[in-house]
């Protein structure tokens, strides 16, 4: 197995990794491995794509409470000085 050292990781990122690992019942090291594995997954090994992950994440939500008004004007290009 290969070893990778990550330098200059902020304390905030390290703390968030620890919390995420705890939520997932893993060590921080195992959580980082899972994140890296998911990040480099190109979908050929049975993993799911980002769109599928979002669809799965929000599948149970009821969007019926959101009334979206129809557009009153056509989209236009941004005015960037």
Backbone torsions as a table, in degrees:
resi	resn	phi	psi	omega
1	UNK	NA	143.4	179.4
2	UNK	-84.5	156.4	176.5
3	UNK	-121.9	134.9	178.4
4	UNK	-124.1	134.9	175.3
5	UNK	-107.3	130.5	178.1
6	UNK	-109.5	117.2	-179.9
7	UNK	-99.2	158.8	174.6
8	UNK	60.1	35.1	174.8
9	UNK	-78.6	129.0	-177.4
10	UNK	-67.2	153.7	178.3
11	UNK	-62.5	-35.3	178.9
12	UNK	-63.6	-44.8	178.6
13	UNK	-63.4	-43.0	179.2
14	UNK	-60.8	-43.2	179.6
15	UNK	-65.0	-40.9	178.8
16	UNK	-66.0	-36.8	176.2
17	UNK	-63.0	-42.4	178.9
18	UNK	-61.9	-43.5	179.1
19	UNK	-64.7	-44.0	179.1
20	UNK	-61.8	-42.2	178.5
21	UNK	-61.8	-43.6	179.5
22	UNK	-62.5	-41.5	178.2
23	UNK	-61.7	-33.7	-178.3
24	UNK	-93.6	3.6	177.0
25	UNK	68.3	33.6	-179.1
26	UNK	-127.2	164.3	170.7
27	UNK	-73.4	163.7	177.9
28	UNK	-60.4	-41.2	179.8
29	UNK	-62.5	-43.8	179.3
30	UNK	-65.7	-35.1	178.6
31	UNK	-66.4	-42.7	178.3
32	UNK	-62.3	-41.0	177.5
33	UNK	-61.4	-42.7	-180.0
34	UNK	-64.4	-40.5	178.6
35	UNK	-63.6	-46.8	-179.9
36	UNK	-64.4	-42.0	178.3
37	UNK	-59.2	-44.5	-179.9
38	UNK	-67.4	-36.1	-177.2
39	UNK	-67.8	-33.1	-177.5
40	UNK	-97.6	1.6	178.8
41	UNK	-69.1	119.8	-179.0
42	UNK	-96.6	9.3	176.7
43	UNK	89.1	-7.6	-178.3
44	UNK	-83.4	-12.6	-177.8
45	UNK	-107.3	25.1	174.5
46	UNK	92.7	0.1	177.9
47	UNK	-73.9	169.9	179.4
48	UNK	-105.7	151.1	179.2
49	UNK	-79.6	170.1	-177.1
50	UNK	-62.6	-41.7	179.1
51	UNK	-61.2	-42.2	177.8
52	UNK	-65.1	-39.4	178.4
53	UNK	-63.1	-42.2	176.8
54	UNK	-64.3	-43.7	179.7
55	UNK	-60.7	-43.1	178.3
56	UNK	-64.7	-40.3	-177.6
57	UNK	-63.2	-40.5	-174.5
58	UNK	-103.6	9.3	-175.6
59	UNK	-60.2	-35.2	-175.5
60	UNK	-87.3	-1.2	-177.3
61	UNK	-81.8	143.5	176.9
62	UNK	-96.2	111.5	-179.5
63	UNK	-90.3	9.0	-177.3
64	UNK	-66.1	-19.4	-178.0
65	UNK	-84.0	0.5	-177.9
66	UNK	-106.1	114.1	175.6
67	UNK	-95.8	118.2	-179.4
68	UNK	-104.2	119.5	-179.9
69	UNK	-71.6	140.8	175.4
70	UNK	-66.2	153.2	179.4
71	UNK	-61.7	138.8	177.5
72	UNK	-99.1	-12.8	177.0
73	UNK	-143.6	159.8	-179.2
74	UNK	-76.2	149.4	175.9
75	UNK	-61.1	149.5	179.0
76	UNK	-137.4	162.5	179.6
77	UNK	-68.1	148.6	178.3
78	UNK	-68.5	143.1	177.6
79	UNK	-96.6	95.5	-177.8
80	UNK	-105.7	117.8	-177.6
81	UNK	-68.2	NA	NA
